[in-house]
């Protein structure tokens, strides 16, 4: 499988099972295509004791494998054990709450009718327990649980869009209160296909959106299927996708909503505002093709808005939109188009942000003189009027230092770095918490550039102490250490702190491990044990991070890794980590060729691209 994380495999299997209705999932046989994911999930979930995922995997395997009786026995055993193991819990309310959590996982992955009914029964039983357990009587708690129970039961079925079953189960519970009756009435209206049904479904989708997003998805998917000409349902799905950070899917749904209701300006404005927020959060698409598709969606939305509402100002001004698209194009590996967008933004409104991004792009394209010109102009537009402006000036000065270093002007680079360091020091007292940690990180990197490594280590420690809850802090520091002063002890310690303080996604564990490995290769020292310790359990399956892990562990060749890359982003990384292996092997010519191949991809927004530039510069200085 693509991950050794049972939750990730469960999510993958859930995406596949969403192609089936609950009734189809209840069939005696299911397509064999589900079997590999279910087998992988069962293996890992059993080992880790994830009951809900074991139940889901066994349920699928009973219907896909050649040994249905075997998996039915596993299913029955785990379901029975779940109840028996909790029989000693003195509180029925707590016992049922634990079982609900297990069956929620099961229902999310395999929402078959019997699974949904069992989950609904557990919610009803918990309500009844609240009414009868003496220790729970008194206070607002029982009334709250009793009041929420019908909504929870309805949500069990609404996640698949089954409004009739949701209403029937609520009515079967009895004790319909005055506060619950409007909800029951909304479910009754939602069973139709007319305007009243559309209104009811839209209300239900919004009602569950924050607490139960999976229920909102089910309701809005029903609305889209039953009433396809109502723009509220693709808009609802767009919001759900944006809430989970999937702006590519969100823009596709917004585009559908605009197609259905081209004269509703609010949809355009919401879509464009979401794009702005998406870029501000740095939620870029890792796949260049997907990033390019996102740009195309965004362009169509903005053009359609301009066509339908030419006199109404956009919530995101033209210069800002061009800037955002420039960021997307840069991330997609289209630097020339990104340059055009940044220049278009500057032509409308010359801002320091656009000038800096244009300068950075030019610098990564080996055009340092042009970059310096943009940085100086950005500096002119950033007066030292307040601490935030001082921080902006310090960043620009540091970029100028990097540009002069690229050109071999060491004296000018040092002067700019000293000025940047002084500016950060002046600004530092105004920042607190995480932001103070980022100031310390910037100061540490500048101190390193100035050859003051021991002082830099103190600043880095302060950065990790104050901003150690942010993955970006570790990413910036480790990528700096990978190409700066090769301090393996510091890189190793930083990586261990990241593993201790963060819940890292598997791919980031792999990247951080490989960057520490690069430090060890550059310093001529053996690979730290933590690298192998982290990579080993992440090396199974077809995912890109698993392939990188296997390569680093010596289980595939550089040629095989490069050949397995599916897009420009993966090719960038493949050549970079192949270069690391060539360095460790002492083959400097192969090392150079792989680094040059990284730059040929033009994936300028990747860490690996920037690191390759610095390593090539180091190699050229040594020639």
N, C-alpha and C positions, 0 to 999 in steps of 0.2 A: 504494500500500500504506500501511499504518498507520505505517510507519517507514521511514527510509532506512538502518537498521541491518540488514545481511544476517542477522545472528544472530537478530534479532527476527522477521524475515520467515520465516526458516527454522523458528523455533519455531512460528509460526502455521501454516505448511504441514505441520509435523509433527503438530499437533493435528488437522488435517484428514485426514492420511493414516492416523492411528490408527483411523479409522472403517472401514478396510479390512484384511482379512487379508493376509498376505504373498502368498498365492496370487491374491487379487483384484488386488493391485498388479502382478502379473505379466501380467495380461490385456493384449491388444493395444490396447484402448481403455479409458480411464478417464473419469469424468464431467467435463464441461467446467467445472464449478464450481471445479476445481483450477487451471485455466489462468491466471487473472489473478494469483494469488499466485505461481505458478511463473514467469510472465513477469517480474514485478517482482523476484523473487529472482535470476533469471538476469542481468538487466540490471546489478544492483548487484554481485552476486558476481563476475561476469566482470571488471568494472572494478577490483574490489579484490583479485582473484586468490585467492578462496576456493574451492579446488578441489572440496572435498567438497560444498559448496552448489551449485556449478555442475553437478556430476554429478547431484545430486538434482533440480535444476530441469529439466535436459535430459531426465532419465529420465521425469519427469511429462509434459513437453511433447511428447515423442515419442508419447505415448499420448492426448494431449488436443487437439493442434493439427491444422490441416489440412495441415501440412508435416512429417510424421513423419521423412522422410529427412533433412531439415535438422537436426533436433535429435538424430537418431541419429549424424550426422556429428560434431556438437559433442561428444556424449558420448564417442564413440570417440577423438576427437582429444585431449580432456582426459585421459581414462584412459591413453592411450598416452604423452602428454607427461609425466604424473606419474611413470611408470616411467623414461622416457628421461632426464628432467631429473635424476634421482637416480642414474643409472648411474655417474656419476663419484664418488659417495660411496664412499670406500674400504672402509668397514665395512658388510657385508651386514646386520648387526644394526641399525645406525643407519638404513640405507636402508629396511629393512622397518618399523622403528618409525615413520618419517615417513609411509610409505604407510598404515599402520594408523590413524594419526591422521586422515588424509584420509577413509578408507573408514568410520571410526567416525561421522564427521559425515554421510556419505552414508547409512549404514544407519539412523541415528537418524531421518532425515527420510523415507526411502523404504526400509523394510525388506523389500524383495522377495527371493525366494529366491536369485536370482543374486547379489544384492548381499551377502546374508548369507554365502553360500558363499565369495565372494571374500574377504571379511573373515576368515572362519575359515581359509581357505588361507594368508593372510598371517601369522596367528598361528602356524600350524604351521611355515611356512617360517622364521619368526624363531626358533622353538625349535630347528629343525635347524641354523640358522646359529650359534647359541650353542654347539652341540655340535661344530662343525667349525672355527670361527675360532680360530686359535692365540692371538691377542692376548686372547681372552676366557677362556682356560683358567686354572685355578687360583683358589682362593678360593671363597667361597660364591655368587658371582653366577650362574654358569651353572646350578647346582643350583636356585637360586631361580626363575629364568626357566623352566626345564624343569618345575618343580613347578607354577608358576602357569599354564602354557600350557593344560592341559586345562580349568581353571576359566574362562579367558578365552574359549576356544572354546565351551564350554557357554553362557557368558553371551551370546554372539552370538545364539544361538537362543532362549534363555530370555527375552530382552527381548520376544519375541512370544509367549511361553508354550509354545513347541514343545519339550517335554521329550523326546519321542522322538528328534527330530533331534539334540538336544544330546547325548543318550547315544550315539547311533550314531556321531556324529563323534568323540567321545572314544575309543570303542572302536576306531575306524578309525585313530586316531593311533598305537596300539600303546604299549608301554612303560608300561602301567598300573601305577603304584606302589602300595605298601601304603597310603600316605596318600591316594591318589586313589580307591581301591576303594570306601570308604564313600560317597564322593560319587556314584560311578557307581551304587551300589546305591540311593541316595536318588532318583536320576533314574528308575530302574526302578520304584520304588514310586510315584513321582509320576504315572505314566502312568494310574493307575486313578481311580476315583471313590469309593473307600471311605475309611474312617478312616485307614488306613495312607497312602493317597495324600495326604489332607489334612495329616497330620503331616509328610510329606516336603516338600510344597509350602511349608508354614509355615516349616520349617527352611531351605529354600533361599531364601525371601524374606528372612528375617532375616540369612542369611549374606552376601548381596550388598548389604544396605541402605546401609551407609556408603560403600563403595567404588564400587558400581555401582547407584545408585538406579533407573536406567531398567530394570535387570534385575529388581529387586524389584517394580517396577510390573507388568512382564509376567507374573511368576510369580503375583502376587496376583490379577491380573485373571483368569488362568486358574483359580485356585482359586475365585474368586467365581462364575465361569461354570459350572464343573464341579461344585462342591460348595457351592451357595448357602446352605445352612443351617449353615455353619460360620462363627462370628463372627470367627475369626482373620483372615479375608481382608478384610472391610470395615475391620477394625481396622488391618490392615497398610496398606491404602490411605489410611486416615486419618493414620497416622504419616508416610507418604510425603508427603502434602499438607502436614502441619504442618512437616515438615523443610524444605520449600521456601517456607514462610511463607504458604500459602494456607489460612487457617483456615476460610473459608466452605466450601470443599470438604471440609476435615477434619471439620468438625462434621456435615456431611451423611453422611459415611461412618461417623462414630461413632454417629449416630442409627440408621443401618442395622444396625450391629453390635448395638446395644441392642435393636432390634426382634427380631433373631435370638436373642439371648441376654439376655433381660431380667433374669435372676437372677445375672448375673456382675457383682459390684460393681466389680471392677477396671476394667472398661470405662468406667463412669460416672466413676470417680475420675480416670482418665487423661484423659478428655475435658475435665473441669472444670479439671484442672491445666494442660492445654494452653491453655485459654482464658485463664487467669491469666497464663501466660507470654507469650501473644500480646499481651495488653494492655500488659504491662510493657515489651515491646519496641517499642510504638507502631506495630504493624503493622495499622493500621486499613484497612478497606475504603474505597477512594476513591469507590465508587458508593453513594449513600445507600440505594438499594433493596437492594443486596447486603448492606450493613451491617445493615439491618432484618431481612433474612432470617437473618443470622448470629445476631441476638438471639433470633429465634424458635426456631432450632435449640437454642441454649444453654438457653433457658427450658424446652424440652421435656425436655432431658437432665436438668436439675436437678429438675424436677417428677417425672420418672419415677424418679429415684434416691430421692427422698423417699418416694414411694409404695412402692417395693420394700424400702427399707432405712431405715425411719423412726427406728430407734434408733441407727444408726451415724453418727457425725459425718462431715461432708463434708471432703475435703482442703482445700477453700476455704470458709471460714466464711461464714455468711449475709451479714454486713456487707460482706465483701470481694466476694462475688458481686454484691450490689446495686450496689456501687461500680463493678465492671467493666461491668455492664449500663448503668449511668449514662454511663460513658465511651462505650460503643457508641452509645447513643441520642443523645448529644450530637454524635457524629461523623456520625450519620445525619440530622441536621437535625430532631431531635425534642426541643427543649430542655425543654418542659413535662414530658415523660415522663422526661427525664434528671433534672430537678429532683426529681421524685417518687422516683426511684431513689436519688439522693444522700441525700434526707431519710430514706428507709427505712434506708439504711446507717447514718446517724447515730443513728437511733432505736435500732438494735441495739447500736452501739458508736461513740461519738463520737470520731472520729479527726481529726487535723489535715488529713490528705490529703483526706478527704471534704468537710470544711468549706471547704478552699481551692478545690476543684473546684466546689462549689456557689457559692461567692463569685464565682469567675470567670464562671460561667454567668450569675448574676444581673447582674453588671457588664455583660456583653455584651448582656443584654436590657434595658439602660437602667434598672436597678434598683439604683443605686449605694449607697443607704442600707442596703438589706438586705445587699448585698455587704460593706459595711464591718462590719456586725454579725458576719457569719460570719468575716471575716478576724481581727477582734479576738478572737473565741473561739478560733480556731486558734492565735493568738499566745499566749493563756493556756495552751494545752495543749502549747506548745513551749518549755520552759525552756532557757535558755542554759547547758546543762550540759556540752556537748562540741562539737567543731568541726562535726559533722554537724547538730546542733541549731541551731548558729549560722547555718549555711547555710539551714536551713529558716526561721528567723526573718527572715533577710535577704530571702528571697523574699516572705514574707508582708508585710513592711514595704513592699517595692516595690509589691505589689498595692494596699496601702492608699494609697500615693502616687498610683497611677493612678486609684483610685476618687475620691479628693478632687479630682484634676485634672479628672475628668469633671464633677464638681459645681461646678467653677469656684472651688474653694477653693485658690488658688495657694499661699498661705502654709503651709497644712497639708500640701499635697502636697510642697512643698519640705522641710518638716520631716521627713516620713516618708522621703523620698528620701535626705536626709542621714543619718538614722539607719540606713537600709538600707545605704548606702555604708560607714558606719563599721563596721557588723556584718560586711559582706563583708571589709573590710580586716582586721578582727580574726581572721576565720576563715581568711584566705588562706594563712598559713604552713603550715597542716595539710594542704594539698592539693598533689598532685604531678601532672605530666604533663597528660593531657587534662582532668582535673578542675580543675587549676589554670588551664587555659585557659578553662574555663567560668566560673570565678570572675572572671577578667579581663574576660570578655564582659559579665557582669552589672554589674561595676563601670563599664565603659565606657558602658553604656546609662544608668546612673544619673547618671554625670558629664554626659552629654549632656542629660538632663532638667534638671540643675542649671545648664545654660548654660556648662559648662566643656568645650567641644568639643575644644580642643587636647589637654587631658589625656585626654579620651575616646579620641582617635585613638591615643594611646600604649597605652592599655589594649586597644583593638581589635587593634592589631598584635601585642601579647603573646598575645591569645586565638588569633589565627590561627597564630602560631608554635607554640604548645603544643597546640592542638586543631584544627589545620588539616587533619587527616585525616578529620574528621567533617563530613558534609554539613550536619547540623543547625547547626553553628557558623556556616557561611556563610548558611544560610537565616534564622537569627535576626538576624544582623547586617544582611543586605541588606533584610529586611522592616522592620527598625528604621530604616535609612537612608531607605527609601522614604517614611516618614511623619514622620521626625524632621528634624533639621537637614539640608537638601538639599545634601549635600557630594558633588557629582558625581565629583570626582577620587577620593575615597575609595571610592565605590560602584564606579566603573570598575576601580580597582586590586583591590578585593576580588573582583569577578567574575573578573578575569583570574587571580587566585591560585586561585580555585576551579577554573577550567578547567585550570590547570597541575597542581594537586595532587590532584584527584579524577577518578575515572571516573564522570561524571555520566550518569544516564539521560537520554534525549532530552527528556522532559517537564520535568525539572529545569533543563536548560540553557535551555529556553524561559522558564520562570518567572523564573529569575534574570535573564535578559536583559530581560524585561518590567519587572522591579522597578528595574533600572538605568535603563530608559527612563522610568519614572515619576519617578525622581530628576531626570533631565534636564528633564522637562516642568515639574516644580515649581520648578526653578531657572531656567527660561527659557533653557536652553542647548540647542544642537543635540544630537541623539542621538549617542552615541559610536559609532565605526565598529565596535567589537566586537559591538554589538547586532545590526546587520545581518549581520555576518560569521557569527554563530552562528545566527541565525534562517533565513537563506537556505537552507542545505542541509536544514533540518528542516521546510520549508514544503510539502513534497509529500505527497499522500496524504490519506485521510479521517480520520485520527486527530484527537483533540481538540487535542493540542499542535500539530499541523500547521495546523489551522484558526486557532488563536491566532496562529501565526507569520505566516500569510498576511494576517490582519487587521492585525497590527502593521506589516507591510510595505506596507500600503495596497492590497491586492488583494481586499478584501471590505469591506463596510460594517458599521457597528455593528448595524443591523437584521438583516443576514444572519447575523452572528455569533450574536446572541441567538436568532434563529429556528432555528439549527442545533444549539443546546444540547439534549441528550437527557434530562437529569435536573437535579435541583436543584443538584447540585454544579457542573455545567457552566454552568447559568444564573447562579450566583453569580459565577463567573469571567468569564463573558461581559459581564455588566453592569459588573464592576469594570474590565476592560480597555477597555471602551467609554468608561467615565468618564475613563480616562487620555487617550484620544484626544480627548475633548471638552475636557479641560483644555489639551491642546496646541493645540487649535483656538481656545481662548479663549472657549468657550461655557460659561459658568459655570452657567447654568440646566440645560443638558443634563448637565453634570458632576454637579450636585446630584441630578438625577432618577435617574441611573444608580447613584450611591452609595446612594441611598435604596432602590432596587430590590435592591441587594445585601443590605441588612438585612432586607428582606421575605422573603428565602429562608430565613432563620433557620438557615443553615449556620454555626453559631457556632464550630465547630472549625476553619474554614478560615482561612488566613493572610489571604485577601482580605477576609473579613468583619471581622476585627479592624482591618485597615488602613483599610477603608471607614469604620468608626466614628471612627477618629482623624482621617481627612481631613474627614469631615462636621463634627466638632467644630472643626477648624481653620477650616472655611468659616463656621460659625456665629459664631465669635469675630471674624471679619472683617466680618460684616454690620453 
